[in-house]
Amino acid sequence: MASLDGMRVLDMTQYEAGPSCAQYLAWLGADVIKIERPTGDAGRYTGKGLGKFKADPQYFMNYNGNKRSVVLDLRQPKGREAFLELVGKADVLVENFGPGVIEGMGLTDDVLRPLNPRLIYVRIKGFGLSGPYKDYNAYDWVAQAAAGSFSTTGDPDGPPMIVGPTIGDSGTGIQAALGVAAAYVEQQRTGLGQMIEISMQEAVTMFMRTLDPSFWEQHPAERHGVRRGRAGGGLYPCKGDQPNDWVFIFPATTQMIDALCIAIGRPELLEDSRFCTPAARAEHSEEFREVIQEWTLRHDKHEVMEIIAGAGCPASYVFDTEDLFTDPHLKARGFIQYVDHPENGRVPLMRHPLRMRGAVKQGRSPLLGEHTDEVLAEVLGYDQTRLDALRADGVTVGRLLS
């Protein structure tokens, strides 16, 4: 049995932050019902036409696997009525609309709580529901800028640099899912739900804690460019002419420095007065880097990782997006899984990272409104006549029940 089997989640989200939260719950076995307007989640159209798929783009499929899709036009009374009935049957509701949207729809916690005291209501916002910035819109990189991640990325003498991975969206969603799991335990114990609010700006600051906090209030943290950690740590170019022919080396301890010097065939460096102590290496860090780089430039990035990491010094070549789908380690672990999509055929997706009893197999994303009839009949007891009437009135779309 899946860990969250029996949890029913209404996923009223779009793009990535909210969908990430609901998807994590789905991966743990929750029944996630994606409530969409007749045009669907805006994420269904992000990048559409740029890829090879006929229906939804890879972006949407990545964040909406293992869910069911129900279309309801909440602007129409019958659509709103059906939605409120579903709220009464749900354990969790997740939304991440822009500032004021939920308020304009009249679907705030004080409206929904009387319908279902057990409801766990998750509200994901760029800057939260209070404070001077509460009415500002935000996407991932806006939240990252506001949380400081750009300020610590890039070359010391260069401008702040945009961080590629969407830690603002996915990172917030995952933290929200943890909050849901905790609230669900409490709900099962007490019978009461609660509202969970999470700010993307504040969620990203969780990833900033490794920076030395003793200096935070005195001056801004510095950018380190390709250098990270102790002397010798950082990015090094390798043999090759591709933009990602680099390796990252992180010798965090004296033992790892020893392993590194031996791995590159320079054991004599351990007795060299310039490099034999941490203080000496710090003083001669540029010279130490030159010695290491002279070696890395004679090997391709895969060889560098195999030799240095194999010797006991942490190192990884710079994986590009192609490597994520072809690397032998990830392939051996089955990280890339193929799902059959009714419109897009066989689609490769990165599986969820959870390896535990109670997690479910990676599934495909739903077509728009694919489960409308199924869910309204199963959860609310709507018969075919009522379903047909909703479709005829334009309140919903969905496949006819067989």
N, C-alpha and C positions, 0 to 999 in steps of 0.2 A: 504494500500500500504506500502511496506517495505521502510525504510528510504533511502536506497541507490539504490532503484529501478532505472534502467537506467544506472548505472555505470558498465562499462565492464572492468574487470581486467584480465590481462594475468599473470598467476602465474607460473613463471619459477624458482621454488624453490625446495629445497630438505630438508629432515630431519625435522627440527622443527622451527627454527627462522623465515625463510621466509614463510613456510606454516602457522604459527601462525598469521602472518600479514594478509595474504590473507583470512584465515578462519574468522577472525574478520569482515572483509569487507563482506564476504559471509553471516555471521550471521545477518548483517544489510541490506541484500537484494541485494548486488552487484552480478552480473553475473561473477563468477570466473571461468575462463577457465585455467585449469592446463595443461601447455605445457610440455610433457614428451618425452624423447628419447625412442626409441623402447624397451629398457630394463626397462624403468620406473624410477620414483623417487627411489633413493637408500633406502628411508624410507620404501618402500614396502617389503624390505628384512631384515629389522632390527628385529631380534627376530623371524624370520619365522622358523617354525618347533618347536618352544618352546611352542606354545600355542595350542589351540584346533581348530583354524580356518583353513579352506582349502585354502583360497586365501590370502588376505593381513592380516598382523598381527594387533593386537589391536593398536599398536603404530601408524601405518599409519592411521587407521580408526579414531583415536582420533584427528588427525591434518588435516584431509582432507575431513571432512563432508561438504555437501552443495556445492560441486564443480563439474565441468564437466572436463573429461579427454580427451585431444587430443594428439595423438602421431605424432610427426614430427621429422624426422631425419635431423637436421640442417646441417649436413656434406654434404648432397646432395643438389645440386642447386635448385631442385623443392621444397624440404623441407624448405630451407631458403627463397625461394620466397614466399611460403605460410605464413611463419612466419612474414615476413616483411609486407605482406598484412594485417595480423591480427593486427600488431602494428599500422598500419594506421587507424584501426577501434576501437582502444582501448582507454580508459581513463587512465589506470594505467598499468604499468609493474613492477613486483616485481622479483628481483633475489637475491640469496644469495650464489652464487658459491664461491669457494676458490679464493685466490688472483691470478689475471692475467687471469682467465678463460674467462671472458667476453671480455677482451681485445684481447685474442687469437682468439675469435670467430668473432671479428670485429663488436661487437654489443654495443659499447659504446654510451653515450649520444650524442656525436657530429655526430654519424652516424644515429641514430634514430630520433633525433630532427627534421631534415628537412622533414622527412616522416610524422611527426605528431606534430606540435607545441603545441598541447593541452596535450601531453603525460606527465603524472606524473610518473617519472622513479625512483623507489625505489631500492637502493643498500645497502644491509645489509652485513657488513663485521666484522670480529672478532676485528680488530684493526683500521678499517677505510681505506680510500684510500690515506692517506698521513702519514708522520711520519716514524721514524726508524723501527717500527714493522709492517708496512703495508703489507709486503710480508709473514708474519707469518700466518700459518693456525690456526684456533681456533674452538673449540667446546664449549658447554655450560660451563663446569667446568674449562676450560682454561680461558675463559672470566671472570668467577667468581674469580679465583685466581688473575687475573690481576686487578680486580676491588677492591680487598681487602676483599671480604666477608668471605673467609676462615680465614683470620687473626683475625677476631673477633668472630669466632665460635670455641667452644671446651672448655676444662677445662683450668683454668689459668696456671697451671703448665705442661700442655700437649702440643702436637703439634697442629698446625692449623688443623681444621676439615672440610672435604668436606660437603657442604650443599646439601641435597638430591634433593629438587625441582629444576627444570631447569629454574630458574629465568633469567639466561643469555639468553637462547633461547626464551622462551615464553615472558619474560619481554621485550626483544628487539622488538619482533614481534608486541606486543600490542602497544608499543610506536610508532613504524613505522606506524601502522594503524591509530593512531591519527594524525600523520603528513599527511597521505593521505587524511583523512577527511578534514583537514584544507586546504590542497592544492586544493582539489576538489571544495570547496566553492569559492576559488580564481579563479579557472579555469572557473567555471560557470559565474563568474562576469566579467572576463577579456578575456576569450578565450585562455589563455596561461597556459601551464603546467610548470613543473620545475623538477629538479633532487633532490631527497631526499637521503642523505647519513646518515647512522647511524652505529655507532661502538658498538659492543656488550660490549666491555670493558666499554665504557662511559655510555651505557644504564644501566648497573648493578650498577654503582655508584649512580644512582638515588635512589637506595634502601639503600644506606649507609648514607643518610643525617640525620638520627635520631641520629647517634653517635655525641657526643659533638664536634662540629667543632672547638672550641676554642683551642683544644689540637692537632689538626691534624698536624700542622707544627712544633710542639715541640717534640712530641714523639708518638709512635704508640698507637692506642686504645687498651685497654686490652680485654682479653677474660674473660667471667664471668661464664662459665660453666652452672650449673643448677640455678644460682642466677641471677635474672633480676629485674631491677627497684628498688624501695624503699625496706627498710628492710621488710622481710616477703615475698617478691616477688620471684617467680621462680618455679622450678619443685619439686614435692614431690612424693615419692613412695606411692602407695596405697595397700590395701589388694589384694592379688593375686600373682600368680607365673609366669605371662606372661611378656615378655620384655617391653610391652607398658602399664603396669599397673601403670601409673603415671598421675598426674594432674598438670596443670600450674595455679598458682594463682597470680594475679597482683593487690594488694591493693594500688592503686595510690594516694588515698587521705586519710585524717584522718577519714572521714566518712566511707570509705571502710574498714579501719582497725577496726573501731568500729563494723561494720557489720560482719567482719570475726571472731572477738573474740566472739561475741554473737552466731554466727552460730555454732561454734565448742564447745559451752557450757562453755566458759571460760570468762564470762563478768567481772570477777574480775581483769583480765589483764589490763583493762582500768584504774584501779586505782593503778596498780603495778608501782612502781617508775622506774623499769627497762624498761617499755614498754609504759608509758603513754604519752610520747612526741616523736616527730620524732628523736630528738637528742639522747634520751635514747634508742630508738629502734635500731638506727644505732650502738650505742656503744655495745649493747647486742644482735646484730643480730643473732648470732649463737644460743643463748638461745631461742630467739623467734622462730627460725626455728624448734628447737627441740620440742617446745610445739605444733606447728602446725603439724609437722610430726608424733608425737605420736598419734594425732587424725586421720590423713589421713590413717595411717596404719591399723586402725580399720574399714575402710570402703572401698568398691570397688570404682573404679574411677567414675562410673556413679553416685553413691550416693554422692560422694564428689562434683561433678559438680552441681548436683541438689540442694544440701543444700547450698553451698557457693554462687554460682551464683544466686540462688533463693533469697538469703538474701541481694543481692545488691553488692557483691564483685565480680569483674570479675574473672572468672575461666573457664577452659575447661579441660576435660580429654584429654589425648593424643590419638587422633584418629589414628588408623592404617588403612591400605588400605581397610581392610574388613569393618571397621566401616563406611567408606565413602559410602559404598553401602547398609548398613543396619541400620544406625542411624535413629531413628524415626523422627528427625527434618528434615533431608535431604529428607527422604521419603515423609514427609508431604508436602514439597515444590516441589516435583516432580523433584528433581535434577538429579536423574538417569532416563534416558529415553531409551526406546528400539527402535531400528531401524531395519528394515528388509533389509538384505543384500542378493543379489542374490546367492552368493557362501557360505557365512558364516552363513546364517540363521538369527535368531533374536539375535541382539548384544546389550548388555547394554553399554551405553555411558554416560559420565557426560555431562549434557547439558551446554550450554554457560551461563555465569552468568548475561547476560543482560536481565533485566526485564523492558521493555519499549515498547511503541507503535513504530512499525517500525522494530523490530527485528523479524527474521523468526524462524520457528520451526527447531529444530535440525534434520539434514538430514544425510544420510549415505555417505560414501566416494565412489568415482567412481572406477569401474574396469579400468584397464589400457587400454586406448584408447577407452573407452566405447562411448564417444561422438564425436569422430573424424569426422565421416560423418555428424552428426547432425550440428556441429558447422561450418565446412567448407561450408556446403550448406547454412546454415542460415545466417552466417556473410559475407561470401565471394561470395556466389552465385554459388559455384561449382556444376556442374551437376553430375549425376551418372557415366557417361563415364569418366569424369576427376577423380572422386574419385576412380573408379576401376583401372585407370592407375597408380595413386599414390600408391595404394596398391600393384599392380603387380610389380612396380619398387622398392618396399621395403622402400618407403619414409615414409609410415605410416601404421598403423593397425587400424582397427575399424570395427564396426558392419555395415552391409549393411543397407541402408535405406529401410524402408518398403514401 
